[in-house]
Amino acid sequence: MDGADLPIAERTPGVEHREARADFLSYTVGFVLAVLLTIVSFVVAQTDLLWPPGIPVGLVVLAFAQIGVHLVFFLHMGSGPDNTNNIIALTFGLFVVFLVIAGSCWIMANMSWNMMPMSVPPPR
């Protein structure tokens, strides 16, 4: 069964079905969700809504939700067989980004651990 044969309520959100109403609805829902997630991020960062040490975790969760909204509603990434290469490329990209960030943090922590204390004067 082709995706265009399904009623709009039963289609994957964000996946294009060559119908103007479905495209407009998908983009509108994605835009509203993206704006709401952005507003919630600002509210979480500038109020005492969350326990202060939990604010970075809350912002990371909201950032991942924002990424998901953009991937599904604007980039039309679904789980269909025609999107397999896109999902593999995205996974590899995320792996590379993780390696770069984790490696940078590891290097900076190692440099910080091996640094001389500032209170000791350098040898002459």
VENURVEN-V934719 format. One record per backbone hydrogen bond with DSSP energy under -0.5 kcal/mol. NH is the residue of the N-H (numbers start at 0). CO is the residue of the C=O. If there is no record, write none. Layout:
nh/co
NH/CO
NH/CO
This chain:
nh/co
4/1
5/2
9/6
10/7
14/11
22/18
23/19
24/20
25/21
26/22
27/23
28/24
29/25
30/26
31/27
32/28
33/29
34/30
35/31
36/32
37/33
38/34
39/35
40/36
41/37
42/38
43/39
44/40
45/41
46/42
53/50
54/50
54/51
57/53
58/54
59/55
60/56
61/57
62/58
63/59
64/60
65/61
66/62
67/63
68/64
69/65
70/66
71/67
72/68
73/68
73/69
74/69
76/70
77/75
82/79
83/80
86/82
87/83
88/84
89/85
90/86
91/87
92/88
93/89
94/90
95/91
96/92
97/93
98/94
99/95
100/96
101/97
102/98
103/99
104/100
105/101
106/102
107/103
108/104
109/105
110/106
111/107
112/108
113/109
114/110
114/111
119/116
120/118
